[in-house]
Amino acid sequence: MKRVQWLFRQGILSTSEATRRLHSSAAKLTHGPLCTACQYAKQRRKTTPGTVKVTVKQEDGALK
């Protein structure tokens, strides 16, 4: 992925100004695209257990 982003930054693969802008924005991505199995696993993941916070109505918005 880093090599492809380097090619995008160099402008070697672009043929017009519109594709050059698209490639320059794609070169700034920090994470690559996920495969279908990874996207499905991310959707099906359960949340981690935690604590439930309860707000007191009288003290809501009060300064500490």
C-alpha positions as CSV (number, residue, x, y, z in Angstrom):
1,M,0.0,0.0,0.0
2,K,2.9,2.4,0.8
3,R,4.3,1.8,-2.7
4,V,1.0,2.6,-4.4
5,Q,0.6,5.7,-2.3
6,W,4.1,6.8,-3.3
7,L,3.1,6.3,-7.0
8,F,0.0,8.4,-6.4
9,R,2.1,11.2,-4.8
10,Q,4.5,11.2,-7.7
11,G,1.6,11.6,-10.2
12,I,2.9,8.8,-12.4
13,L,-0.5,7.0,-12.7
14,S,-2.7,10.1,-13.3
15,T,-3.8,11.1,-16.8
16,S,-5.8,14.2,-16.0
17,E,-6.1,16.9,-13.3
18,A,-9.2,15.2,-11.8
19,T,-7.4,11.9,-11.3
20,R,-4.4,13.8,-10.0
21,R,-6.5,15.3,-7.2
22,L,-8.1,11.9,-6.5
23,H,-4.7,10.3,-6.3
24,S,-3.3,13.0,-4.0
25,S,-6.2,12.5,-1.6
26,A,-5.8,8.7,-1.7
27,A,-2.1,9.1,-0.9
28,K,-3.0,10.8,2.4
29,L,-4.9,7.7,3.8
30,T,-3.4,6.1,6.9
31,H,-5.2,2.8,6.7
32,G,-5.8,0.7,3.6
33,P,-9.2,-0.7,2.6
34,L,-10.6,-3.7,4.4
35,C,-11.4,-7.0,2.7
36,T,-15.0,-8.3,2.8
37,A,-14.3,-10.8,5.6
38,C,-12.7,-8.1,7.8
39,Q,-15.7,-5.7,7.2
40,Y,-18.1,-8.5,8.1
41,A,-16.2,-9.3,11.3
42,K,-16.1,-5.7,12.3
43,Q,-19.9,-5.5,11.9
44,R,-20.5,-8.6,14.0
45,R,-18.2,-7.7,16.8
46,K,-19.8,-7.3,20.2
47,T,-19.1,-4.3,22.3
48,T,-16.8,-4.6,25.3
49,P,-18.6,-4.7,28.6
50,G,-18.4,-1.6,30.7
51,T,-20.1,0.5,33.3
52,V,-23.4,2.4,32.8
53,K,-23.2,6.1,33.7
54,V,-26.3,7.7,35.2
55,T,-26.6,11.4,35.3
56,V,-28.3,13.2,38.2
57,K,-30.9,15.6,36.7
58,Q,-30.3,18.2,39.4
59,E,-26.5,18.3,38.8
60,D,-26.7,18.1,35.0
61,G,-24.7,21.0,33.4
62,A,-23.5,22.3,36.8
63,L,-19.9,23.4,37.0
64,K,-17.5,21.5,39.2
